[in-house]
Amino acid sequence: MSRSVWKGPFVDPSLIKKVEQLKGKSNKSPIKTWSRKSTIIPEFVGHSFLIYNGKKFIPIKISEEMVGHKLGEFSPTRQFSGHTPADKKAAQEAVTAAPSGAATSSKPSTSASTASKTVADKPKPGASDGKK
């Protein structure tokens, strides 16, 4: 459920203070934050943040397209490590078997396709006489 419109976006007060302090400075160092729930407001555009994902800080440069989103959306907390080794092995075997299998299976596939045509051409007994 989204936040009520009349309340406005939630932004951690400490973040607002830090952005206000950096506005006057020419050397803008990244702002370190743990507040993933804070909404990105237009005052944040052009600033860089270090957003904590539970293990490390992810550097993010705020652009205009990010306004309205939460800081946590740009710092993923989970890392996909891949599928199980058995799935990887099966996929690898399928890839290596396909080129060699394609050259040998070209003749049987044509005979299989003609065999399937002959089977498909024969009408099923009682299929056409069922509802007369």
C-alpha positions as CSV (number, residue, x, y, z in Angstrom):
1,M,0.0,0.0,0.0
2,S,1.4,3.4,-0.9
3,R,1.8,6.4,1.4
4,S,-1.1,8.9,1.6
5,V,-0.7,11.9,-0.8
6,W,-1.5,14.5,1.9
7,K,1.4,13.2,4.1
8,G,3.9,13.7,1.3
9,P,7.0,11.5,0.6
10,F,9.0,10.1,3.5
11,V,12.6,11.3,3.6
12,D,14.8,10.7,6.6
13,P,15.5,14.1,8.2
14,S,19.2,13.4,8.5
15,L,19.4,12.9,4.7
16,I,17.8,16.3,4.1
17,K,20.3,17.9,6.4
18,K,23.3,16.3,4.7
19,V,22.0,17.3,1.2
20,E,21.5,20.9,2.5
21,Q,25.1,21.0,3.8
22,L,26.5,19.8,0.5
23,K,24.6,22.3,-1.7
24,G,27.1,25.1,-0.9
25,K,30.2,23.0,-1.4
26,S,31.9,22.4,-4.8
27,N,33.4,19.1,-3.6
28,K,30.4,16.8,-3.3
29,S,31.4,13.6,-1.4
30,P,28.9,10.7,-1.4
31,I,26.3,10.6,1.3
32,K,26.4,7.4,3.3
33,T,22.9,6.2,4.3
34,W,21.1,3.2,5.8
35,S,17.7,4.7,5.1
36,R,16.5,2.5,2.2
37,K,12.9,3.5,2.8
38,S,13.5,7.2,2.0
39,T,11.9,8.6,-1.2
40,I,14.1,10.3,-3.7
41,I,13.1,14.0,-4.0
42,P,14.1,16.6,-6.6
43,E,16.7,18.1,-4.2
44,F,18.7,14.8,-4.4
45,V,19.3,15.1,-8.2
46,G,23.0,15.3,-9.0
47,H,24.1,14.0,-5.6
48,S,25.7,10.6,-5.0
49,F,24.7,8.3,-2.3
50,L,26.2,5.1,-0.7
51,I,23.2,3.0,0.1
52,Y,23.6,0.0,2.4
53,N,22.2,-3.3,1.2
54,G,22.8,-5.3,4.4
55,K,26.4,-6.2,3.6
56,K,28.1,-3.4,1.7
57,F,27.4,0.2,0.5
58,I,26.3,0.5,-3.2
59,P,27.3,3.8,-4.9
60,I,24.4,5.5,-6.7
61,K,24.3,8.8,-8.6
62,I,20.8,10.3,-8.5
63,S,19.2,11.3,-11.8
64,E,15.9,12.9,-12.7
65,E,14.3,9.6,-13.7
66,M,14.8,8.3,-10.1
67,V,12.6,11.0,-8.4
68,G,9.7,9.4,-6.7
69,H,11.3,6.0,-6.2
70,K,12.8,4.7,-3.0
71,L,16.6,4.6,-2.4
72,G,16.4,0.8,-1.6
73,E,15.2,0.1,-5.1
74,F,18.6,0.9,-6.5
75,S,20.6,-1.2,-4.0
76,P,19.6,-4.9,-4.4
77,T,19.9,-7.0,-1.3
78,R,20.1,-10.4,-2.9
79,Q,22.6,-11.7,-5.4
80,F,21.7,-14.4,-7.8
81,S,24.4,-17.0,-7.8
82,G,23.0,-19.2,-10.6
83,H,21.2,-22.5,-10.8
84,T,22.3,-25.8,-9.3
85,P,25.4,-27.5,-10.8
86,A,23.2,-30.3,-12.2
87,D,21.2,-27.8,-14.2
88,K,24.4,-26.2,-15.6
89,K,25.8,-29.6,-16.5
90,A,22.6,-30.6,-18.3
91,A,22.5,-27.3,-20.2
92,Q,26.2,-27.7,-21.2
93,E,25.6,-31.3,-22.5
94,A,22.6,-30.2,-24.5
95,V,24.6,-27.4,-26.2
96,T,27.5,-29.7,-27.0
97,A,25.3,-32.5,-28.2
98,A,23.1,-30.3,-30.5
99,P,25.7,-29.6,-33.2
100,S,26.9,-33.2,-33.4
101,G,23.4,-34.5,-33.1
102,A,22.0,-32.2,-35.8
103,A,24.4,-33.6,-38.5
104,T,23.5,-37.2,-37.7
105,S,19.8,-36.6,-37.1
106,S,19.1,-34.9,-40.5
107,K,18.3,-38.2,-42.3
108,P,16.2,-39.7,-39.5
109,S,14.2,-36.5,-39.1
110,T,13.1,-36.5,-42.7
111,S,12.0,-40.1,-42.4
112,A,10.3,-39.3,-39.1
113,S,8.5,-36.4,-40.7
114,T,7.2,-38.5,-43.6
115,A,6.2,-41.2,-41.2
116,S,4.2,-38.7,-39.2
117,K,2.5,-37.5,-42.4
118,T,1.4,-41.0,-43.3
119,V,0.0,-41.5,-39.8
120,A,-1.8,-38.1,-39.9
121,D,-3.3,-38.7,-43.3
122,K,-5.2,-41.8,-42.2
123,P,-8.6,-41.0,-40.7
124,K,-9.3,-42.3,-37.3
125,P,-12.0,-45.0,-37.3
126,G,-15.3,-43.7,-36.1
127,A,-14.1,-40.1,-35.8
128,S,-16.1,-38.8,-38.7
129,D,-19.1,-41.1,-38.1
130,G,-19.6,-40.1,-34.5
131,K,-22.2,-37.3,-34.7
132,K,-24.4,-37.9,-37.8
